[in-house]
Amino acid sequence: MKAMPLLINLGKAITLSAWLMMAYNLVMPFEGNVAIILNILFGITCMMHCFQVAIFHMLFKTLLPLTKLDYLQVFIFGIFSLLAYRQKVMTPAS
């Protein structure tokens, strides 16, 4: 099970780079259709990650003490943060 944290961190890094590319496109748009596609992906990504924050709130509010930083991490990293919090809940306290 040591591969799971590595995959989660790799997914977070890829997700962060995608966010940075989409944010850069908002400030300095790329040439041609790439800018339009990235703007559409930015909107879809925001909606999906808001949905994941709602899922996170419904599933984990009774299991973990949640802070605003937890919600922000789920918004930024999406499913990879959900998997990390799931691991935190599923791992027995030792």
C-alpha positions in Angstrom: 0.0 0.0 0.0 3.0 2.3 -0.2 2.2 3.1 -3.8 -1.1 4.8 -3.0 0.5 7.9 -1.3 2.9 8.2 -4.2 0.1 8.1 -6.7 -1.9 10.6 -4.7 1.0 13.0 -4.6 1.7 12.5 -8.3 -2.0 13.2 -9.1 -1.9 16.4 -6.9 1.2 17.6 -8.8 -0.4 17.0 -12.2 -3.7 18.7 -11.0 -1.8 21.7 -9.7 0.1 22.1 -13.0 -3.2 21.9 -14.9 -4.7 24.7 -12.6 -1.6 26.8 -13.1 -1.8 26.4 -16.9 -5.5 27.3 -16.9 -4.9 30.3 -14.6 -2.0 31.5 -16.8 -4.4 31.3 -19.8 -6.8 33.6 -18.0 -4.1 36.2 -17.5 -2.1 35.8 -20.7 -4.3 33.9 -23.2 -2.7 31.4 -25.5 -3.0 31.7 -29.3 -6.0 30.4 -31.2 -8.4 27.7 -30.1 -6.2 26.5 -27.2 -7.3 29.6 -25.2 -10.9 28.8 -25.8 -10.5 25.1 -24.9 -8.6 26.0 -21.7 -11.3 28.5 -20.7 -14.0 25.8 -21.1 -11.9 23.3 -19.2 -11.4 25.9 -16.4 -15.1 26.3 -16.1 -15.8 22.5 -16.1 -12.9 22.0 -13.6 -14.3 24.6 -11.2 -17.8 23.0 -11.3 -16.5 19.5 -10.8 -14.3 20.5 -7.9 -17.2 22.4 -6.3 -19.2 19.2 -6.6 -16.3 17.3 -4.9 -16.2 19.8 -2.1 -19.9 19.2 -1.5 -19.3 15.5 -1.5 -16.4 15.9 0.9 -18.5 18.0 3.3 -21.3 15.4 3.3 -19.1 12.4 3.8 -16.4 13.7 6.1 -18.0 16.4 8.3 -18.9 13.8 11.0 -15.7 11.8 10.7 -13.0 14.5 10.9 -12.7 18.0 12.2 -12.6 20.0 9.0 -11.0 23.4 8.5 -11.2 25.9 5.6 -7.8 24.7 4.5 -9.2 21.1 4.1 -12.0 22.5 1.9 -9.5 24.5 -0.1 -7.3 21.4 -0.7 -10.3 19.4 -1.9 -11.2 22.3 -4.3 -7.7 22.5 -5.7 -6.7 18.8 -5.8 -10.2 17.2 -6.2 -10.3 13.4 -6.1 -6.7 13.1 -5.0 -7.5 15.0 -1.8 -10.7 12.9 -1.3 -8.5 9.8 -1.5 -6.0 11.2 1.0 -8.8 12.0 3.5 -10.4 8.6 2.9 -7.1 7.0 3.7 -6.9 9.1 6.9 -10.4 7.9 7.9 -9.8 4.2 7.0 -6.4 3.9 8.7 -6.9 2.7 12.3 -5.5 5.1 14.9 -2.4 3.5 16.4 
